[in-house]
Amino acid sequence: MSIFLKNKPFENFLTSQSKNNNYKQLINDIHTLKKDLNAIILAHYYQDPDIQDVADFLGDSLGLAREAANTNADVIVFAGVHFMAETAKILNPNKIVLLPDLNAGCSLADSCPPDIFSEFKKAHSDHLVISYINCSASIKAMSDIICTSANAVDIINQIPRTQPILFAPDQNLGRYVISQTGRNLLLWPGSCIVHETFSEKKIFDLQALYPMAEIIAHPECEPTILKHANYIGSTTSLLKYVKKSDKTTFIVITETGIIHQMKKSCPEKLFLALPTVNGCACNECPHMRLNTLEKLYLAMKNGSPQIEIPDSILQDAKKPIERMLEMSL
């Protein structure tokens, strides 16, 4: 038994070295496939750090939509969730769009079923439909304009105040937009499972430990959380804010994936992820985390799973996205 105990550290070292070599080989294989396919890897800030580090472009929904619209790549590998890959396909109908795990959905998108939303829209036919990009292609096809958390306020402010607006599917983002614009929006009652589970009590607990910390939050959070924030913004806006801020400690209220980029950009600063109500790791999106580096490699190697959208939906969904991009210049 003593021989095995003595050798255990060496065995662990070999295992660690083997994993490290496998990781390096996987990265090399991804780069080779990317060159062979003339592919681009687009990744959201909420992806695992390994995927973020291999991406050609990393961003929030608005940045990713812009990059997808302008890419010259033949193949788009989208490391995100289903609606994001759908958006890339809508903007590039003749290109191959790969999603590492086809089951990487979105609780917010799922909270707005197309058949029910269609009836809701008909009941309010005088309303302009502005939909948050976190929705399915079918919902986009029923919308007049798409927005993101980065441009929602600006887009709403461009609409004449006499025009009634139906805002879907995120009611929390909608409430935030109302607070910033003074508009009386009709809200669809959808929400994100990550951003609706943050605890106000946990804010107080962290503030007691870090009284000098600044609170930064994503507008998908509930009003009871946002009222404590020193700064509210999209993931890209949050990242830019911590870079320029003279503060050194931040309580981050959004999906924890963004903290990887915050630490890379500001290694001297401390970033604290706000726990959820029951203290679980619910501040990690379970859908985003379905994608892995291995699945990304296999998607590129096998050319699947691919995103496919019926032409009838694709054409109608493209118009409101293009209108968003025009209004966001």
C-alpha positions as CSV (number, residue, x, y, z in Angstrom):
1,M,0.0,0.0,0.0
2,S,2.9,2.4,0.8
3,I,4.3,2.0,-2.7
4,F,1.0,3.2,-4.2
5,L,0.8,6.1,-1.8
6,K,4.4,7.2,-2.8
7,N,3.6,7.0,-6.5
8,K,0.3,8.8,-6.3
9,P,1.7,12.3,-6.8
10,F,3.6,11.1,-9.9
11,E,0.5,9.4,-11.2
12,N,-1.4,12.7,-10.7
13,F,1.4,14.6,-12.5
14,L,1.2,12.2,-15.5
15,T,-2.6,12.5,-15.6
16,S,-2.3,16.3,-15.5
17,Q,0.3,16.3,-18.3
18,S,-1.8,14.0,-20.4
19,K,-4.9,16.3,-20.0
20,N,-2.8,19.3,-20.9
21,N,-1.4,17.6,-24.0
22,N,-4.9,16.6,-25.0
23,Y,-6.2,20.1,-24.5
24,K,-3.4,21.6,-26.7
25,Q,-4.0,19.0,-29.4
26,L,-7.8,19.8,-29.3
27,I,-7.0,23.6,-29.7
28,N,-4.6,22.8,-32.6
29,D,-7.2,20.6,-34.3
30,I,-9.9,23.4,-34.0
31,H,-7.5,25.9,-35.5
32,T,-6.8,23.5,-38.4
33,L,-10.4,22.8,-39.1
34,K,-11.2,26.5,-38.9
35,K,-8.6,27.2,-41.6
36,D,-9.8,24.2,-43.8
37,L,-13.4,25.3,-43.5
38,N,-12.9,29.0,-43.8
39,A,-14.8,29.2,-40.6
40,I,-15.3,31.8,-37.9
41,I,-16.0,31.0,-34.2
42,L,-18.4,33.4,-32.6
43,A,-18.9,33.1,-28.9
44,H,-21.0,34.8,-26.2
45,Y,-19.5,36.1,-23.0
46,Y,-21.5,33.5,-21.1
47,Q,-19.7,30.6,-22.6
48,D,-17.0,28.6,-20.7
49,P,-13.6,30.2,-20.5
50,D,-12.0,27.6,-22.8
51,I,-14.5,28.4,-25.6
52,Q,-14.1,32.2,-25.0
53,D,-10.4,31.8,-25.5
54,V,-10.6,30.0,-28.8
55,A,-13.2,32.3,-30.3
56,D,-12.4,34.7,-33.2
57,F,-15.0,37.1,-31.9
58,L,-16.4,37.4,-28.4
59,G,-19.3,39.7,-27.6
60,D,-22.9,40.3,-26.5
61,S,-25.9,39.7,-28.7
62,L,-25.6,43.1,-30.5
63,G,-21.9,42.6,-31.2
64,L,-22.4,39.0,-32.3
65,A,-25.3,40.0,-34.7
66,R,-23.1,42.7,-36.2
67,E,-20.2,40.3,-36.7
68,A,-22.5,37.6,-38.2
69,A,-23.9,40.2,-40.6
70,N,-20.4,41.2,-41.8
71,T,-18.4,38.0,-41.9
72,N,-16.8,36.6,-45.0
73,A,-16.5,33.1,-43.6
74,D,-18.2,30.2,-45.3
75,V,-19.0,28.5,-42.0
76,I,-20.2,30.2,-38.8
77,V,-19.6,28.2,-35.6
78,F,-21.8,29.8,-33.0
79,A,-20.8,29.1,-29.4
80,G,-24.0,30.4,-27.7
81,V,-27.6,29.3,-27.5
82,H,-30.1,28.4,-30.2
83,F,-31.6,31.8,-30.8
84,M,-28.2,33.3,-31.3
85,A,-27.3,30.7,-33.9
86,E,-30.7,31.3,-35.5
87,T,-29.9,35.0,-35.8
88,A,-26.6,34.2,-37.6
89,K,-28.5,31.9,-40.0
90,I,-31.2,34.5,-40.6
91,L,-28.5,37.0,-41.6
92,N,-26.5,34.4,-43.6
93,P,-29.1,32.1,-45.2
94,N,-26.6,30.6,-47.7
95,K,-23.9,29.8,-45.1
96,I,-23.5,26.9,-42.8
97,V,-24.2,27.8,-39.2
98,L,-23.1,25.2,-36.6
99,L,-24.2,25.1,-33.0
100,P,-22.1,22.7,-30.8
101,D,-25.1,21.4,-28.9
102,L,-28.5,21.7,-30.5
103,N,-30.1,21.4,-27.1
104,A,-28.6,24.7,-26.0
105,G,-31.8,26.6,-25.7
106,C,-33.0,29.6,-23.7
107,S,-35.5,29.8,-20.9
108,L,-36.4,33.3,-22.0
109,A,-37.1,32.3,-25.6
110,D,-39.1,29.3,-24.4
111,S,-41.3,31.6,-22.3
112,C,-42.8,33.1,-25.5
113,P,-44.5,30.3,-27.5
114,P,-45.2,31.5,-31.0
115,D,-48.8,30.4,-31.2
116,I,-49.8,32.1,-27.9
117,F,-47.8,35.2,-28.8
118,S,-49.5,35.4,-32.2
119,E,-52.9,35.6,-30.5
120,F,-51.5,38.2,-28.0
121,K,-50.3,40.3,-31.0
122,K,-53.6,40.1,-32.7
123,A,-55.4,41.4,-29.6
124,H,-53.1,44.4,-29.7
125,S,-52.9,45.0,-33.5
126,D,-52.3,48.7,-33.1
127,H,-49.0,48.1,-31.3
128,L,-45.6,48.2,-32.8
129,V,-43.9,44.9,-31.8
130,I,-40.3,45.4,-30.5
131,S,-38.8,42.1,-29.5
132,Y,-35.6,41.4,-27.5
133,I,-33.2,39.4,-29.6
134,N,-33.5,36.6,-27.0
135,C,-36.4,35.0,-28.8
136,S,-37.0,32.4,-31.4
137,A,-36.9,33.0,-35.2
138,S,-40.7,32.6,-35.2
139,I,-41.1,35.5,-32.7
140,K,-38.7,37.6,-34.7
141,A,-40.8,37.0,-37.8
142,M,-43.8,38.4,-36.0
143,S,-41.8,41.5,-34.8
144,D,-41.4,45.0,-36.3
145,I,-38.0,45.7,-34.7
146,I,-35.5,43.6,-32.8
147,C,-33.4,45.1,-29.9
148,T,-30.8,44.0,-27.5
149,S,-30.0,45.0,-23.9
150,A,-27.4,47.3,-25.4
151,N,-29.7,49.3,-27.6
152,A,-33.2,48.8,-26.3
153,V,-33.5,52.2,-24.7
154,D,-32.0,54.0,-27.8
155,I,-34.4,52.2,-30.1
156,I,-37.5,52.9,-28.0
157,N,-36.5,56.5,-27.9
158,Q,-36.5,56.6,-31.7
159,I,-40.2,55.6,-31.9
160,P,-42.8,58.4,-31.8
161,R,-44.3,58.7,-28.4
162,T,-47.8,58.4,-29.8
163,Q,-47.1,54.9,-31.1
164,P,-48.2,52.1,-28.7
165,I,-45.4,49.5,-28.3
166,L,-45.6,45.8,-27.4
167,F,-42.3,44.7,-25.9
168,A,-41.4,41.0,-25.7
169,P,-40.4,38.6,-24.3
170,D,-38.4,39.9,-21.3
171,Q,-40.6,41.8,-18.8
172,N,-37.6,42.7,-16.6
173,L,-35.7,44.4,-19.5
174,G,-39.0,46.0,-20.5
175,R,-39.5,47.4,-17.0
176,Y,-36.0,48.8,-17.1
177,V,-36.6,50.4,-20.5
178,I,-39.8,52.0,-19.1
179,S,-37.8,53.5,-16.2
180,Q,-35.3,55.0,-18.7
181,T,-37.7,56.2,-21.3
182,G,-40.9,57.0,-19.5
183,R,-42.8,55.0,-22.1
184,N,-45.9,53.0,-21.3
185,L,-44.9,49.6,-22.9
186,L,-47.2,46.6,-23.1
187,L,-45.0,43.8,-21.7
188,W,-45.0,40.1,-22.5
189,P,-44.5,38.3,-19.2
190,G,-41.3,36.4,-20.0
191,S,-38.0,36.2,-18.0
192,C,-34.6,34.6,-17.8
193,I,-34.1,31.8,-15.2
194,V,-30.6,33.1,-14.4
195,H,-31.4,36.7,-13.9
196,E,-34.6,36.2,-12.0
197,T,-33.0,34.1,-9.2
198,F,-30.6,36.6,-7.8
199,S,-31.1,37.4,-4.1
200,E,-31.5,40.9,-2.6
201,K,-30.3,39.4,0.7
202,K,-27.1,38.1,-0.9
203,I,-26.4,41.7,-2.0
204,F,-26.6,42.9,1.6
205,D,-24.4,40.0,2.7
206,L,-21.6,40.8,0.2
207,Q,-21.9,44.5,0.9
208,A,-21.2,43.8,4.5
209,L,-18.1,42.0,3.6
210,Y,-17.0,44.4,0.8
211,P,-18.5,47.8,1.7
212,M,-16.4,49.6,-1.0
213,A,-17.6,47.3,-3.8
214,E,-19.5,48.7,-6.7
215,I,-22.6,46.8,-7.8
216,I,-23.0,46.2,-11.6
217,A,-26.0,44.5,-13.1
218,H,-27.6,43.3,-16.3
219,P,-31.1,44.9,-17.0
220,E,-32.6,41.4,-17.3
221,C,-32.5,41.3,-13.5
222,E,-35.7,42.1,-11.5
223,P,-36.3,45.7,-10.3
224,T,-35.6,44.7,-6.6
225,I,-32.1,43.8,-7.7
226,L,-31.5,46.7,-10.1
227,K,-32.4,49.4,-7.6
228,H,-29.1,48.5,-5.7
229,A,-26.9,48.7,-8.8
230,N,-24.3,51.5,-9.3
231,Y,-24.3,50.7,-13.0
232,I,-26.7,48.8,-15.2
233,G,-25.8,47.6,-18.7
234,S,-25.4,44.9,-21.3
235,T,-22.5,42.4,-20.9
236,T,-20.3,44.5,-23.1
237,S,-21.2,47.7,-21.3
238,L,-20.4,46.0,-17.9
239,L,-17.0,44.9,-19.2
240,K,-16.2,48.4,-20.5
241,Y,-17.4,49.9,-17.2
242,V,-15.1,47.9,-15.0
243,K,-12.1,48.7,-17.2
244,K,-12.6,52.4,-16.8
245,S,-13.8,52.5,-13.2
246,D,-11.3,53.5,-10.5
247,K,-13.0,51.0,-8.2
248,T,-11.1,47.8,-7.5
249,T,-14.0,45.5,-6.2
250,F,-17.2,44.7,-8.0
251,I,-20.3,42.7,-7.2
252,V,-21.3,41.3,-10.6
253,I,-25.0,40.5,-11.1
254,T,-25.3,38.5,-14.3
255,E,-24.3,35.2,-15.7
256,T,-20.8,34.4,-14.4
257,G,-19.2,33.8,-17.8
258,I,-18.5,37.5,-18.2
259,I,-16.2,37.4,-15.1
260,H,-13.5,35.5,-17.1
261,Q,-13.1,38.5,-19.5
262,M,-13.2,41.0,-16.5
263,K,-10.4,39.1,-14.8
264,K,-8.4,39.0,-18.0
265,S,-8.9,42.7,-18.6
266,C,-8.4,43.8,-15.0
267,P,-6.3,41.2,-13.2
268,E,-5.7,43.6,-10.3
269,K,-9.4,43.9,-9.5
270,L,-11.7,41.7,-7.6
271,F,-15.0,40.4,-9.1
272,L,-17.6,38.8,-6.9
273,A,-20.4,36.7,-8.5
274,L,-23.7,37.3,-6.6
275,P,-25.1,34.1,-5.3
276,T,-28.7,33.2,-6.0
277,V,-31.5,32.9,-3.5
278,N,-30.5,29.4,-2.3
279,G,-26.8,29.9,-2.8
280,C,-26.6,27.4,-5.7
281,A,-24.6,27.9,-9.0
282,C,-27.8,29.0,-10.7
283,N,-26.1,32.1,-11.8
284,E,-24.5,29.9,-14.5
285,C,-26.8,29.4,-17.5
286,P,-27.4,25.7,-17.9
287,H,-28.1,26.1,-21.6
288,M,-25.0,28.0,-22.3
289,R,-22.9,25.5,-20.5
290,L,-24.1,22.6,-22.7
291,N,-21.5,23.7,-25.2
292,T,-18.0,22.4,-24.6
293,L,-14.7,22.6,-26.5
294,E,-15.1,19.0,-27.5
295,K,-18.5,19.5,-28.9
296,L,-17.3,22.6,-30.8
297,Y,-14.5,20.5,-32.4
298,L,-16.9,17.7,-33.3
299,A,-19.4,20.1,-34.8
300,M,-16.6,21.5,-37.1
301,K,-15.3,18.0,-37.9
302,N,-18.8,16.5,-38.7
303,G,-20.4,19.6,-40.1
304,S,-23.3,19.2,-37.7
305,P,-25.5,20.1,-36.0
306,Q,-26.6,22.7,-38.4
307,I,-29.2,25.4,-37.9
308,E,-32.0,25.2,-40.4
309,I,-34.9,27.7,-40.6
310,P,-37.9,27.5,-43.1
311,D,-37.6,30.2,-45.8
312,S,-41.0,31.6,-44.9
313,I,-39.9,32.4,-41.4
314,L,-36.4,33.4,-42.3
315,Q,-37.4,36.2,-44.7
316,D,-39.8,37.7,-42.2
317,A,-37.4,37.4,-39.4
318,K,-34.6,39.1,-41.3
319,K,-36.4,42.4,-41.7
320,P,-36.7,43.4,-38.0
321,I,-33.1,42.4,-37.4
322,E,-31.9,44.6,-40.3
323,R,-34.0,47.4,-39.0
324,M,-32.3,47.1,-35.6
325,L,-28.9,47.2,-37.2
326,E,-29.9,50.3,-39.1
327,M,-31.2,52.0,-36.0
328,S,-28.1,51.1,-34.0
329,L,-25.5,52.8,-36.2
